[in-house]
Amino acid sequence: MAKSVKSHANQSISFPPKLLAESKARAKSLGLSFSAFVRKCLERDLADRPEAILKEQGDAAQIAAAPPPPPQGVARPRKARK
C-alpha cells in the first residue's frame, strides 16, 4: 500500500483565555470545528488582505484596530498624573 501525502500539518499556538472561548463559541455558532474556523479566517486574510484586520508596514504588521501613531512633530496629549 502506498503512503498517502499528509494534507494538513499541526501547529500549536497560544490564545488569551477570553479570545479562545469567544473563538470556540463563534466556530460552534457557524457549525464549524475550531480548527476549521481558524483555518478559514487565515485563508480569508491571506486571500483578501483587508486592511481592516492587519496593515502591512515594511517588515512589520500593525493591527489596524490600534490607533495610528501621531504625525511627526505633533505633541501627544499628556496623561494626568495620579
N, C-alpha and C positions, 0 to 999 in steps of 0.2 A: 504494500500500500504506500503510495506517495505521500510525503508530508505536505500538509496544507500550509499556505502562506498565512502568517498571522495578520489579521485585518485591523487589529487595534493594539495599541501599546498602552500600558498602565503608567500613570503619572500621579504621584502624591502631591497634593497642595494643601495649604492651611487656610482656614477661614476664621474670621472672628465669629464667636458663637451665634450672635444675632443674625449676621448675614447668612450663615449656614442654615439656620432654622427658617428664615424667610425664603431662601432659595429652594429649600426642600418643599415648603408649602406651595410655592409658586409652581414648581415642577408637578406636584401632585394635582393642583387645580387644572393644569394643562393636560393631565393624563400621561405625563412623561416620567421616566425614571430621572433621578437627579443627574446621573451621568449624561443621559440624552439631552436634558435641559442645558447643562453647561456646554456640551459639545455644540448644540445649536446656537447658543449665544456667541461662542467663539467663531463658529463658521460665519455667522452674520456680520460680526465685527470685521473679520478678515475680508469678506466679500464686498461689503458696502463701505467700510471705513467711515462711518458717520462721525463727524466731529463732536456730536453731542455726547459721545462716550469717551473717547480719547483723542487728543490732538497731538500730532507728531510735531516735535520741535528738535531738529537735528538728531542727535543720538539718543535723546531722552523723550519720554512721553509724559504728558501732564494730563491729569484728569480735568476734563473740560468743566466739570461742575465746580471746581475750585475757583475762587475769584482770581482774575488775572492780576499779574503784578502791576503796580502803579507805573506810569510812564517815567522815564529817566528825568530827573530834575524836578519832580513834583514831590513835595514833602508828604509823608504819610501822616494821618492823624495820630496823635499820641494817645496811649492808653492811660486812663485815670489811675493814679496810684491808690493803693489800698490803705 
